[in-house]
């Protein structure tokens, strides 16, 4: 075993020397040994990513490299001082070697961080600007709508990748917020689940009903009862009810709500403090209110305001966000988990080490998925599941490369099996601070890759695209872009 270990050590040394011969610039021996070892170590693993057979080899190389490194350190040397150090205490030597191994892993993570061309983003500052702007808008709009019988706007909730702390793109970042809607006085909302067919996405219709306010009318003297007052008197003395303005039949209409909301933004904009320094540009959107705030230096913020009806007191909403269906009726509201996802990543941020790289991993993987059939939602589900099954201390900078490999392996298995379970259904690992509807934790998981399981053509296409994704990751790690 000693002889075999020495042979492996010699072979690794020869391999390192062969790679180092390709360096164009000669540097000092100490600097070259530090930088070249990191580069070669990364190059070996990145090359192993290119073929399925070598995925397991990457892990073996990690162990072999560390084993050979220790053997070289422990091999006899003519220096008498090193012999005295080894004989002085094996425990201190082991601790020192473990500390050096950690430093090597950190050096590898630091090398990768500097090697990759990350998109320049100023998410923290811009997120705060968006929150202040939206808060002022909701405040002003609330005053404008105080005496109407239209929708009651609640404080906006930040959601989406920008507010989670990552984004795969340098430009075209969209800051999304969800504006919860409450019914006005004399109205109530009822969520009706659409049960037509089995699908991974759940949709709702928001049924609007009139309720009796005769008791309140007697107390306040000004609140009409839309249910019992004569229609002629209501038309003459009172604004139309929600049912006659933003509904189609008895159901709240997404497109009518979006159009009404966009007009409200244009009316409220001149009152906002920011309007004196910036200009407003409305963007087309049939199911949300989307606009740009253009600053004096021509920089802009793209903001999309969604609307949602809360399910009980949970973090799950029936929202106006666009569904994956080719045609979505205007009375259909899709179930949104975006608020719960933001709360999950905030929970992880409080528990994770200060140098945690889980967001970097998510950002890098999302970047290589752009232009493929894999959605960011599917990737985020993979990462969230790994964050709850692997200890958060294993997501530091030094673990950057193995965590990337683990994410890709998990995604590969899901694509092969045509199954990726939804994170919030039937998952006992969801943190307790995330409030879910009662049936969620015991429900049967929804398969986000159901279309692959049902359509062999879609499954074959996904397998081909995953090969391209894997090759993109290899090129990115090798060349940094």
Buried (B, 14 or more C-beta within 10 A) or exposed (E): EEEEBBEBBEEBEEEBEEBBEEEEEEEEEEEBEBBBBBBBBBEBBBBBBBEEEBBEBBEEBBEBBBBBBBBBBEEEEEEEEEEEEBEEEEEEBEEEBEEEBEEBBBBBBBBBEEBBEBEEBEBEEBBEBBBEBBEBBBBBBEEEBEEEBBBBBBEBBBBBBBBBBBBBBEEEBBBBBBBBBEBBBBBEBBBBEBEEEEBBBBBBBBBBEBEEBEEBBEEEEEBBBBBEBEEEEBEEEBBBBBBEBBBBEBBBBBBBBBBBBBEBBEEBBEBBEBEEEBEBEBBEBEBBBBBBBBEEEEEBBBBBBBBBBBBEEBBBBBBBBBBEEEEBBBBBBBBBBBBBBBBBBBBBBEEBEEEBBBBBBBBBBBBBBEEBBBEBBBBBBBBBBBBBEBEBEBBBBBBBBBBBBBBBBBBBEBBEEBBBBBBBBBBEEBEEEBBBBEEBEEBEBBBBBBBBEEEEEBBEBBBEBBEEBBEBBBBBBBEEE
